[in-house]
């Protein structure tokens, strides 16, 4: 008997079920659907639109950045090509000017060398003619001087 009483007491004190299926479940489900509809229109759709717009803006900015990067690479490559061409033209121009300068230098040196040679030849000819004139004059004077010396030494004229 004791056992039967304990069993009846235990059955009466059993915990209530976790989910009680009755009319309140339908009310709660209806409230859930109404809140879902309201929140969907008032909160979730604007949030998702904003998030989508932000994503599109970021992707657009990335695409624009990639386009700018491509343009920068194109501009840098064009600049490098133009710089290389300018350096090449500069080197060619410098070489041409060096060649012209060397030719001009040879021409000026040759002309100057010819003028100096003419001056030297003229000076040598002048020196040679002056030397010949001085010899003729000195020979004449030496003969007269020798006659004078002989005359003084001998005291008479020698023929």
C-alpha positions, 0 to 999 in steps of 0.5 A: 500500500505504501507503494501505491500511495507513493505512486499516486503521489509521484504521478500527481507531482509530475512536472508539467510538459515543456510544450503545452499545445493549446490555443496560446500556441496559435496566438504566439504563432500569429504574433510571430508572423505579424512581427516577422512581416513588420520587421521584414518591411521596416528593418530587414529589407532596408538593412539588406538594401543598404548592405547591398548598396555598400557592397556594390559601392565597394566593388565599384570602387575596387573596379575603379581602382583596378582601372586606375592601376591599369592606366597608371601602368600604361602611363608609366610604360609609355613614360619609360618608352619615351624616356628611353627614346629621348636618352637614345636621341640624346646619345646620338646627338652627343655622338654627332656633336663629338664627331663634328667637334673632332672634325672642326678641331682637326680642321682648325688645327690643320689650318693653324699648323699650315699658318704656323708652318708658313710663318716658320718658312717665312722666318727661315727664308728671312733669316736665310736672306739676312744671313746671306746679306750679312755674309756678303756685307761682312766679307766686304768689310772683312776684306777692307778691314784686312787691307787696313790691318795689313796697311798698318802693319806693313806701313804700305798698300798691298795689292 
